[in-house]
Amino acid sequence: MFAAYVARFDREQPLNALELGNRPEPEAPQDWTVVEVRAASLNHHDLWTLRGVGIGAEALPMTLGCDAAGIDADGNEVVLHSVIGATGHGVGPNERRTLLTEKYQGTFAQRVAVPKWNVLPKPKELSFEEAACLPTAWLTAYRMLFTNAGVRPGDSVLVQGAGGGVATAAIALGAAAGLRVFVTSRDEAKRKRAVELGATAAFESGARLPHRVDAVIETVGAATWSHSVKSLRPGGTLVISGATSGQAPASAELNRIFFLELKVVGSTMGSKEELASLLAFSAATGVRPVIDSVLPLERAREGFTRMAGGDVFGKIVFNP
């Protein structure tokens, strides 16, 4: 079957490690199933995999892709939860949790094998392309906002770095939930699109906000860290799920953190139950993933190139 995969790592030029071609058909052991992939979305995690982050050479070759929606063996329309081994379903009881593409083959292929436990019904209100955007970036944003930041309707949130998958998800979800969402970006066009998506206001990176916020959604890292901390009200919460600009800010702002009793919370992905809630929330409210573009899998290199260059707003989706 046709797939996009990695057969070697390249830390400096990750796109050089991307391969397109035939891979073996997936096999489903006991308590697993094979899903025909109708749509799969691209994540920064896939770029890191090309660099060799989170995966060892012994796992190569590895089909890329964490997210997918498709048709299961019984003909049902389904969405995949990307975390394998979190509960022992379909794997050994003591196996550490991994994302698809770290130990098990991913979704950038015509078919993928996953534990049956990881398959959820796709709401009829969502297209395959929309549903395929939810299990990583949108689930991450959902957990950051509603589980780890604990915000409620009427609260204010700062989302750093409009344009990325998690950031656009946080904007759309926050607006749909009645939050006041402030956004930053260096790109004027992305700031405008963020407001169209539901943000209350958008500002240049590092700009002073109208007031301090209840929570900050942080995925940029070093470049925005100081601004994130300074933008919080006393007792506010900074939730971080990534550091695309680097993990070592010039100042950790420790004095401000302890003096204002700020909370810093790490956040990674989300549970199957949270994904089910996100699917239901999307179906009920009409909030939909922002899709930058839909490409045939044969043009995966184009999608990877655009993501690596930051030339996206929302999610890139592949159709196998």
N, C-alpha and C positions, 0 to 999 in steps of 0.2 A: 504494500500500500504506500501511497505518497505521503511524505512527512517532512517537517522542518526539524532538524536535529543538530546536536553538537557531538563531534567525534574527537575533538581536541580543544584545549583552552588557549585563549589569547588575552592576557590581562590588559595589554596596551591597546590592541585593535580588536575588540571582541567580535565585530562583524565579520572578521576574517575566519572565525571559527564556526560560522553559520553554514550548515549544509542543507541542501534540498535534494531529495531523492527517495528511493524506495527503502522501506523498512519492513521487518517481518510483521505478520499479522499478530495482534495481541492474543494471548491465551488467558482464559479465566479459570483460576483455581477454585477450590471449594469456597463458597460464600462470596465469590466475585461475579461480575457480569461484564459483558462487552457492550459498549454504547457506540452507536453510529453518530459521529460528530457532525452536527449541522452548522455550528458556529463556535469559534474559540477566540478569546480576546487576549491581547498582548499586554504584558506587565513589565515593569522595570526588573522584576525578579528574573525574567528571561534573559535580559542583558547581563545580569550578574552571573547567571549560569554559564554564559559564554566565556566569562572571565574565570570560571572555576570556583566561584564563591558558593558555599553550601553543598558542594558535590565533589566527590573524589574521582580520580582517574579510573578507578576500578568499576565505576558505574557507566562508563562510556561504552558504546555510543548511547546517547540519551535523547529521546524525542522531547522537544520543548513544549511549553504551554501548561499553565495551571488551570485555566478556566475553560468550561465548555457547557453547551446545551445541545441536546440531541435526542435520539430515539433509543430506548433500551430494548433488550431482547424480546420483550413482550409487546413492543409497539407503542409504548407510552412515551409522551414528551417529557423530558426530564432535564434537571439541572444538577451539576456535580458539585459536591462540597470537596474542596481541594486538599483538605488536611487528612492524611492517612496515618493511622496508628494512634490517634488521640485517645481512643477508647478500647482498642484491642479488637474491634470488629473487623474480621477478615484477615487479621495479622496476629502475630504473637502477642500475648497479653502484656509483655514487658517491653515491647518495641517503642522506641521514642517516636514522637510525632514528627512527620516530615510533610512537606508540600509535594504534590506531583512534580516530577522532574528532578527531585533530589535523590530519591531511591527508586521510584517507580516511574515508568514511561509516561510522558505527558500527552497533551491534547491536540497539539498541532499535527494532526494526522486524520486519516479518514475514520479510524476507529481507535478506541481506548478502553483498557480494562481497569475497573475500579471495584472496590468492595461494594456489595449491594447496599450496605449501610450508608454509603456516601451518595446515594442517588435520591434526589427529592423531586416531587412532581413540579413541572413547569406550569405556572399559572397561564390560563388560556389568554389572558389580557396582554401578555408579553410575547414579543417575537423571539425567535431563537437568538438573534443578534443581541437584543436587549438583555435577555436572560443570561447570556454568556458573559456579560460585563459585570455581573453582580458578585460572583463567589470570592474574588480577591480584593480589588480596589474598593468596590462599594461595600462589601462586608467589613473591610477594615475601617472605612469611614463610619459606618453604622455603629460598630463597637466603640470607636473613639468617642463619638458624640453621646450616645445614649447609655452605654455601659460605663465607660471609664471617665468621661467628663461629667456625666449625670445631669446634663442640662435639661431644662424644661421650657415649654412655650413662653416666650417673652424674654428669655435670657439672651445675652449677647455673646457672639463667638467670633474670633478672628481666625480666618483660614489663610495660611501663608502659601504663596506661590500658586496663583490661579493657573489652570491649564492642565495640570497633571491629573491622572485618574482618580486618586484619593481626594485631591482638592476639589475637583468638580463634583464628585459624589457628595462631599461634605456640604458644599454650597446648596446643591439641589435638595438633599435630605433635610438640611437645616431649615431652608426656606419652607419646605412642605410641612415641617413640624412646628412652625410658628416662631422660629428663632430670628433674632436680628443678626445677620451675617455680614461681617466686614471682611474684605478680601484685599490681598496685596499682590502686585505683580510689577515687574519692570516693563512689561509690554502693554502699551495703551490698548491695543486691540483685544488682548485677553481680559483687561480690566472691564472693557465695555461688554464683552460677552458674559463675564461673571455677573454683571448687573442684570443683563437680559435673562440670565438663568435663575435669578431670584435674590442675589446679594443686595443688602440694603445700600451699601456703598463700596467702592473699590478705590484703593490708594496705591501710590507708588511704594515700592519696597522701602521699609524703614520710616515711612511717614507717620506723623503723630495722628492718632485716632481721635474721633470726637469725644470719647470717654474710654476708660479702662473696661475691659471685657471680663465676662465670667469664666471663659475658657478659650484656649488657643489650640488649634489643630495644626500640628507641626510635622512636616515631612521633609522640609528643606535642609534643616540641620545647621551647620556652622554659620552660614551666611545670614540667617534670620534669627538665630537663637537669642541674642541680646534684645532685639526688638520684641520677640515673643514674651520674654520675661517682663520687660518694662511695660508691656501693654496690658498686663493682668491687674485686676483689682485685688486688694488684700484678700487672702484666702482663696484666690482663683486657682484654676487647674490648667496646667500645660500637659497635653497628651501628645506623645511623640511616637511615630511609627516608621520613621525613616530619616535618612540624613544624606540626601542626594548631593549636597554641596560639601560634604565632609563631616566627620564626627568630632572634630576638635575645635570648638569655637574659641575666639581670642579671649573671651572672658566667660566664665560659667555663671557669673552674676550671683554668687553664693550669698553675699550679704543681703541682697534684695530678696532672695528666696527665703532665707530663714527669718528676716525681719518682718516680712509681709505674710509669713506663714503660707507661702505658695505650695501647691502640690504639683509634683512632676511625676507623670504616670507613663510607663511604657505600654505599648499596645501592639499586638501582633494578630493579624487575621481575625477570626471569630469562630464561634461554635456552629454546629449544625443547626441548633435551635435558633440562634441569632439569624442564620441565613434563611430559615423558614419564616421568621418574623419579617425580615427584609423583603422577601418575595411577597408576602401578604401585604405589607405596607405599600409596596410599589403598585400592586394590583388594585388596592383600595383607594389610594390617593391620586393615582395617575402620574406620579413622579416617575420619570424614565431616565435611564442612563444616557449621558451625553456621548454620542458616537461621533468621533472625528471622521472616520472613514471605514468602509468595508472593502476588503481586498480578497481576491482569490488566494489560496495558500501558496500558489506558484509565485506570487509577488510578495512573499513574506520579507524578503530582503529590503524591499522598499519601505515596508512598515517599520522594521527594525531601525533602518537608517533615520527615518523621521523621528522616532522616539529618542534615539541616541542624540539627535541634534536639538531636542526640545521643541520641535516644530509640530506640536499637537495641542488640541484642546478637546479633552475627553478621551474616549477609548478608541483604539484601532482594533478592528475585528477581522478575523480571517474566516473564509468559507472553504472548508476542505472539498 
